[in-house]
Structures are given as structure tokens and as C-alpha cells.
Amino acid sequence: MSIELSKEAAATAIASIQRYFDENMDEPIGSLQAGALLGFFLKEIGPAVYNQAIADAQSRLQARVMDLDIEVHEEEFTYWTKQGTGRKR
């Protein structure tokens, strides 16, 4: 599965890369080069970030499923304990 960004997100990411280069590197980077760098990051590093995010989500969901038993558990066969000793004959 390839990781793709919307056009708006890609444009924002490219602008951010360009700003980073302007503020932190000796030379600026053009839009085409920033887009190529973004593509490289998405292909090379994106899957590792995506896989970690999936693992984190799975862990969180598993913890919630384990808590489900505690949150919604109902005691069984409690009629007589709630009623006291019962009706006298």
C-alpha cells in the first residue's frame, strides 16, 4: 500500500520543506526538489511511521477490549441476594 497525501496536504508539506530549508540550510530548495524529497520520505520513511501508528492503534484497542469486561460486567444470579432471604411461606 502506498502512502499518499491529498493535494492540499502535499502542497502544505512542500511549503513546509521549503521553509525548513530557507531557515536551516545554506541553500533554499525549489518546489520541484521539495516535492521529490517529500515523495522520497513518503516511500522510504512513511511505511515505518504508518506501521507504528497501526501498532499503537491496535495496542490501544486491545487495552479497551480488555477493559470492556470490567466496564460492562453484570453479576449473575443476584435476584435472591438483592431481595434478602426471600418470601416466607
SULMO-V721964 format. One record per residue. N is the residue number from 1. RES is the residue in three letters. PHI is phi in whole degrees, -180 to 180 (NA if undefined). NEAR is the number of other ideal C-beta (glycine too) atoms within 10 Angstrom. D_CENTER is the distance of its C-alpha to the mean C-alpha in whole Angstrom. Layout:
BEGIN
n=N res=RES phi=PHI near=NEAR d_center=D_CENTER
n=N res=RES phi=PHI near=NEAR d_center=D_CENTER
END
This chain:
BEGIN
n=1 res=MET phi=NA near=5 d_center=17
n=2 res=SER phi=-90 near=7 d_center=17
n=3 res=ILE phi=-94 near=12 d_center=14
n=4 res=GLU phi=-125 near=10 d_center=16
n=5 res=LEU phi=-106 near=15 d_center=16
n=6 res=SER phi=-65 near=8 d_center=18
n=7 res=LYS phi=-59 near=8 d_center=21
n=8 res=GLU phi=-66 near=8 d_center=20
n=9 res=ALA phi=-66 near=11 d_center=17
n=10 res=ALA phi=-64 near=15 d_center=19
n=11 res=ALA phi=-63 near=13 d_center=22
n=12 res=THR phi=-66 near=12 d_center=20
n=13 res=ALA phi=-64 near=17 d_center=19
n=14 res=ILE phi=-63 near=21 d_center=23
n=15 res=ALA phi=-62 near=12 d_center=24
n=16 res=SER phi=-67 near=12 d_center=22
n=17 res=ILE phi=-62 near=19 d_center=23
n=18 res=GLN phi=-62 near=18 d_center=27
n=19 res=ARG phi=-64 near=13 d_center=27
n=20 res=TYR phi=-58 near=13 d_center=25
n=21 res=PHE phi=-64 near=17 d_center=28
n=22 res=ASP phi=-60 near=11 d_center=31
n=23 res=GLU phi=-90 near=8 d_center=30
n=24 res=ASN phi=-125 near=7 d_center=29
n=25 res=MET phi=-116 near=9 d_center=31
n=26 res=ASP phi=-72 near=5 d_center=35
n=27 res=GLU phi=-126 near=6 d_center=35
n=28 res=PRO phi=-73 near=12 d_center=33
n=29 res=ILE phi=-123 near=18 d_center=31
n=30 res=GLY phi=-80 near=11 d_center=31
n=31 res=SER phi=-63 near=12 d_center=29
n=32 res=LEU phi=-64 near=9 d_center=30
n=33 res=GLN phi=-67 near=14 d_center=29
n=34 res=ALA phi=-64 near=20 d_center=26
n=35 res=GLY phi=-65 near=17 d_center=25
n=36 res=ALA phi=-66 near=14 d_center=26
n=37 res=LEU phi=-64 near=17 d_center=24
n=38 res=LEU phi=-61 near=18 d_center=21
n=39 res=GLY phi=-59 near=13 d_center=21
n=40 res=PHE phi=-62 near=11 d_center=22
n=41 res=PHE phi=-61 near=14 d_center=19
n=42 res=LEU phi=-64 near=18 d_center=17
n=43 res=LYS phi=-79 near=11 d_center=19
n=44 res=GLU phi=-90 near=9 d_center=19
n=45 res=ILE phi=-104 near=11 d_center=16
n=46 res=GLY phi=-52 near=17 d_center=13
n=47 res=PRO phi=-61 near=13 d_center=13
n=48 res=ALA phi=-65 near=9 d_center=13
n=49 res=VAL phi=-67 near=12 d_center=10
n=50 res=TYR phi=-61 near=13 d_center=8
n=51 res=ASN phi=-63 near=10 d_center=10
n=52 res=GLN phi=-66 near=10 d_center=8
n=53 res=ALA phi=-63 near=10 d_center=5
n=54 res=ILE phi=-64 near=10 d_center=6
n=55 res=ALA phi=-61 near=10 d_center=9
n=56 res=ASP phi=-64 near=10 d_center=7
n=57 res=ALA phi=-65 near=10 d_center=5
n=58 res=GLN phi=-62 near=10 d_center=9
n=59 res=SER phi=-62 near=10 d_center=11
n=60 res=ARG phi=-64 near=10 d_center=9
n=61 res=LEU phi=-66 near=10 d_center=11
n=62 res=GLN phi=-62 near=10 d_center=14
n=63 res=ALA phi=-63 near=10 d_center=15
n=64 res=ARG phi=-66 near=10 d_center=15
n=65 res=VAL phi=-65 near=9 d_center=17
n=66 res=MET phi=-66 near=9 d_center=19
n=67 res=ASP phi=-76 near=10 d_center=20
n=68 res=LEU phi=-58 near=10 d_center=21
n=69 res=ASP phi=-60 near=8 d_center=24
n=70 res=ILE phi=-74 near=7 d_center=25
n=71 res=GLU phi=-70 near=7 d_center=24
n=72 res=VAL phi=-116 near=7 d_center=26
n=73 res=HIS phi=-69 near=8 d_center=28
n=74 res=GLU phi=-122 near=5 d_center=32
n=75 res=GLU phi=-67 near=7 d_center=35
n=76 res=GLU phi=-100 near=6 d_center=37
n=77 res=PHE phi=52 near=6 d_center=41
n=78 res=THR phi=-109 near=9 d_center=41
n=79 res=TYR phi=-55 near=8 d_center=44
n=80 res=TRP phi=-72 near=9 d_center=47
n=81 res=THR phi=-74 near=8 d_center=45
n=82 res=LYS phi=-80 near=7 d_center=44
n=83 res=GLN phi=-87 near=9 d_center=48
n=84 res=GLY phi=94 near=7 d_center=50
n=85 res=THR phi=-82 near=6 d_center=53
n=86 res=GLY phi=104 near=8 d_center=53
n=87 res=ARG phi=-87 near=6 d_center=56
n=88 res=LYS phi=-88 near=4 d_center=60
n=89 res=ARG phi=-104 near=3 d_center=62
END
